[in-house]
């Protein structure tokens, strides 16, 4: 089970995620989020992340040139786009050496699964709640009509208490958590990070 801990901003919580066995750590560059961090800070944080663990920059509805410049400056190795960006943007990222994660809300996913399913397999897919970052899960039955294929990640309202149940319900290749390991909005909690990884890996 691939596990990504997202929205990190401090050395303590990055170290907790790494030491607890996370496969990826995420840093939010999208404006307006309580988890937004600047590229210079992330460049310092990723220096302590061992090789083999993905460092992910998360962007939302930002120009691709801005995304590329920020990702290079921050030193992340993977970029997650979370705003309905065109597939050409992902191709640009790949061409510049970044891994890619294409994040869609469950509503966006359902629409694309009906109308253009071929685009869903071009990049690693992350399926999120209708309002990303709100900490609310979606009903797993929403995936019944068009079960995701390939190496996809489940996100949206995951917590140490519900992650095992939701993994069992929809069988993702991995999970992504942010608000579910926070003590207050935007503030990560080391004990919750450890508990989440233990629960996800215990399935």
PyMOL commands that set and color helices and strands:
alter all, ss='L'
color gray80, all
select helices_A, chain A and resi 11-19+39-46+64-74+87-95+106-115+117-121+140-143+163-170+179-181+190-201
alter helices_A, ss='H'
color red, helices_A
select strands_A, chain A and resi 2-5+24-28+54-59+78-81+99-105+124-128+152-154+174-177+182-184+187-188
alter strands_A, ss='S'
color yellow, strands_A
deselect
rebuild
show_as cartoon
